[in-house]
């Protein structure tokens, strides 16, 4: 399997492991800032999951700097809005975003599955499709959205194939 692109797993958590999303509007605002910035940066989001205290983003890029610029722009806007909402100032996240290069194709799908199972593993929902703030629903054709690399999914899975792949990890 040769993708012809670079895959990167980006993640971070709240400073002192604090909550970074207080309500549904926070999650939606962060996702909106990501979507708006996609037009400015050559990034394709493979998988994402926003949790109460942290987030994961797996992306396909031509140049690694594109993902960091996308995330930096989205986070800057989000932190400003969050701080205003909460009447606070200062950093929200625990240092800089962590980036891990994904070395091979098999790891891309294992990381996507890990990301999509995050809310299940944390005991927040029973099934990954029950968590609104990931793109698992797009992977299984339950919802359409812009924050998903549909070409990659269609090349390697159908909706039920990926769902079976994710659920097999829970057994």
C-alpha positions in Angstrom: 0.0 0.0 0.0 1.6 3.3 -1.1 -0.3 6.4 -0.2 2.0 9.0 -1.8 1.5 11.3 1.2 2.7 11.8 4.7 0.5 10.7 7.6 0.8 12.5 11.0 -0.9 11.9 14.3 -1.3 15.1 16.3 -2.6 15.3 19.8 -2.5 17.4 23.0 -4.4 17.8 26.3 -5.5 20.5 28.6 -3.0 22.1 30.9 -3.0 20.2 34.2 -5.3 17.7 32.5 -8.1 20.2 32.7 -11.2 20.2 30.5 -10.7 21.9 27.2 -14.3 21.6 26.0 -17.1 22.6 28.4 -20.1 22.2 26.2 -21.3 21.1 22.7 -20.8 24.7 21.4 -17.1 24.5 22.3 -16.7 21.3 20.3 -18.6 22.7 17.4 -16.6 25.9 17.4 -13.3 24.0 17.3 -14.5 21.9 14.5 -15.7 24.9 12.6 -12.3 26.6 12.9 -10.7 23.4 11.6 -13.1 23.3 8.6 -12.6 26.9 7.8 -8.8 26.5 7.8 -8.8 23.4 5.6 -9.2 25.7 2.5 -6.0 27.4 3.4 -3.8 24.4 4.0 -3.3 21.2 1.9 -4.4 18.8 4.7 -6.8 15.9 4.6 -8.2 14.8 7.9 -8.2 11.0 8.2 -9.5 10.7 11.8 -10.2 12.9 14.7 -11.8 12.7 18.1 -12.3 15.6 20.5 -12.5 14.5 24.2 -13.2 16.5 27.3 -9.5 16.9 28.2 -7.7 16.1 25.0 -7.9 15.7 21.2 -6.5 13.4 18.5 -6.1 14.3 14.8 -4.7 11.9 12.1 -4.1 13.7 8.8 -2.6 13.1 5.4 -0.4 15.9 4.1 2.0 16.7 1.3 4.2 18.7 3.6 4.3 18.2 7.4 4.2 22.0 8.1 0.7 22.1 6.6 -0.8 20.2 9.5 0.9 22.3 12.1 -0.3 25.5 10.5 -3.8 24.3 10.3 -3.9 23.2 13.9 -2.1 26.3 15.1 -4.6 28.6 13.4 -7.6 26.6 14.7 -6.2 26.4 18.3 -5.3 30.1 18.4 -8.9 31.0 17.5 -10.3 28.4 19.8 -8.2 29.4 22.9 -9.1 33.1 22.4 -12.8 32.3 22.3 -12.6 29.8 25.1 -10.8 32.2 27.4 -13.3 35.0 26.6 -16.2 32.6 27.4 -14.6 31.4 30.6 -13.3 34.8 31.7 -9.8 33.6 31.9 -6.4 34.2 30.2 -3.3 32.2 29.5 -2.6 28.8 27.9 -5.3 26.2 27.7 -3.2 23.3 26.3 -0.3 21.4 27.9 2.6 22.8 25.9 3.0 22.4 22.2 1.0 20.0 20.0 2.6 16.6 19.8 3.2 15.2 16.3 4.0 11.6 15.4 4.9 10.5 11.9 3.0 7.4 11.0 5.5 5.0 9.4 3.3 2.5 7.5 -0.1 1.9 6.1 -1.2 -0.6 8.7 -0.5 1.9 11.4 -2.7 4.5 9.7 -5.7 2.3 10.2 -4.7 1.1 13.7 -4.3 4.8 14.8 -7.7 5.7 13.2 -9.3 2.8 15.1 -7.6 3.9 18.3 -8.8 7.5 17.8 -12.4 6.4 17.1 -12.5 4.1 20.1 -11.2 6.8 22.5 -14.7 7.7 23.9 -15.7 4.1 24.3 -12.4 3.2 26.1 -13.0 6.2 28.4 -16.5 4.9 29.2 -18.2 8.0 27.7 -20.3 6.0 25.2 -21.1 2.4 24.5 -20.4 2.5 20.7 -18.1 4.8 18.7 -21.0 6.1 16.6 -22.6 7.4 19.8 -19.8 10.1 20.2 -20.7 13.1 18.1 -17.3 14.8 18.2 -15.3 12.4 16.1 -15.5 11.5 12.4 -16.3 7.9 13.0 -19.8 8.6 11.7 -18.4 9.8 8.4 -16.3 6.6 8.2 -19.3 4.4 8.4 -21.5 6.6 6.1 -23.8 7.6 9.0 -23.1 11.3 8.5 -21.5 13.5 5.8 -18.8 16.0 6.7 -15.7 17.8 5.5 -13.3 16.7 8.1 -12.7 13.3 6.6 -10.5 11.8 3.9 -13.3 10.0 2.0 -10.9 8.9 -0.8 -8.8 6.9 1.6 -11.8 5.3 3.2 -13.3 4.3 -0.1 -10.1 2.9 -1.3 -9.7 0.5 1.6 -13.0 0.0 3.3 -16.7 0.1 2.7 -18.8 1.4 5.6 -19.4 -2.0 7.1 -15.8 -3.1 6.6 -14.4 -0.3 8.7 -17.1 -0.8 11.3 -16.2 -4.5 11.6 -12.5 -3.6 11.8 -13.2 -1.2 14.7 -15.5 -3.5 16.6 -13.1 -6.5 16.3 -10.6 -4.5 18.5 -13.2 -4.5 21.2 -13.5 -8.2 21.4 
